[in-house]
Each structure stands twice: as structure tokens, then as C-alpha cells.
Amino acid sequence: MVRQVGSPKLNKNGIIQKGVIIRHLVLPNHIENSKKVLKWIKENLPKEIYISIMAQYFPTYKAKEEKDINRKLTQEEWAEIEKYVEKLGIENGYIQELGEHEEEYVPNWDVPNGTKWDRHKRYIDVSFGTGTNGTSMCFLGQV
């Protein structure tokens, strides 16, 4: 995807117009996987690429039954990721604050007028993981 669209191009308001933003969701008990993903990005992609590192994971449905991912991130886990990002010297991107209200932002998919994909547009969602429980880099875009 990076080869196809290149580095991000921002407008005068700082809103991306073209390019790639990598969104990475950090999972509890998988901090080392996240470090591997971030290191790979740093070593293999242009420094202009933006990374969005997300702390918003919370277990739902059957994930609540899985020992590895049945909880949110701890302060210690998140602090370790923040330190690692700084150590790598990643310059472009966003890092969330560790919150307590992530569940409030989950859409109600049962609402008739809820958010829906536009069936007339084509979307791509290419992701690959470094961990067995889904830690992944995810490249998203509309074509």
C-alpha cells in the first residue's frame, strides 16, 4: 500500500488527503508483539509514514473468556509501549492516552440508522499479525 500511494500528504489543516496511516492496536499480554511491529515499521517503512498507536482495546464477547486478552491494558504495559516508541524515535503519528471509557465509543450496530459501510464503495483492509492472538498491523483505505 505504501508503494501504491506513497507518504502522507496533508492539507493546510493537517488532515491527510492521500497516503497511509498505520493503525496498531496494542493488546494486553502482547507488548513484545507490539514492540516487534513498531520496530518493523521503523526499519522498513519511510519515516514520513504516520502511525496511530491505540490503547482502546477492551474485551468483548468471547474475548472475555480468553486468558491472554480478557482485560484492558495496564498502566505498566502502556508505559512500556510509550517508552519504546520514544526509544525508536518514531516522529509521525498519534498515541492514545490510556482511558477508562472505551466501551462508550462502540457503535450500537442494532440501531436502524447506525453507521454502515457504503455498499457502493470498495474498501480494502489488509492486515497481518505477529502474534497468535491477533496483534497486527492494519492497513486501511478506500479505493
Secondary structure, 3 states (H helix, E strand, C coil): CHHHHCCCEECCCCCEEECCEEEEECCCCCHHHHHHHHHHHHHHCCCCCEEEEECCCCCCHHHHHCHHHCCCCCHHHHHHHHHHHHHHCCCCEEECCCCCCHHHHCCCCCCCCCCCCCCCCCEEEEEEECCCCCCEEEEEEEC
